[in-house]
Amino acid sequence: MKHIPRLLRAALLGFVVMTVTTTGVRAQNADAIVEYPSLKPETALELAQGAMTLCREAGYQVAIVVVDRFGLELVMLRDQFAGAHTPDTARRKAWTAVSFRTSTLDLGDLVQTSPAMSQLPDITNALVLGGGIPVRAAGILVGGIGISGAPGADLDHECADKAVKGLQDFLDF
């Protein structure tokens, strides 16, 4: 009989602690918290593998980097004969596409034609060679892909674009 009050007190204390802890989690101020969509690593890997297949079918040995919506690397794949420079180049292309929310091929054109954009290549990590494309789900930026190693930046862009389009229905659903 002496143990019942002690057990009851322990159970009540546990209940109070659990209630206070979980109530604090649910009581977040919606004005102070931001939520955003971003690519999952599994989706990033699927995108990179799809791009690798497309590039190989075209006869290119490339590196592919997929980044999250902040430009942080999620996946890097490098084909066995892709140059040593290609992983970093692909990462920079993906980062640039996400940072400026447009393809690096289009940014390269803007740098050539717009005085306001002419200094863009001077930004650390920015690379305005084709091959970087932002990835969107239902129109919302969720990540980016960069490819390097095809015999031309326009061909890197083509592989990246096909890979994103191949996954677009899944991303939009």
Secondary structure, DSSP 8 states (H G I E B T S, - for coil): -THHHHHHHHHHHHHHHHHHHHHHHHT--TTT--------HHHHHHHHHHHHHHHHHTT---EEEEEETTS-EEEEEE-TTS-TTHHHHHHHHHHHHHHHTS-HHHHHHHHHH-GGGTTGGGSTT---SS-EEEEEETTEEEEEEEEE-SSSHHHHHHHHHHHHHHHHHHHH-
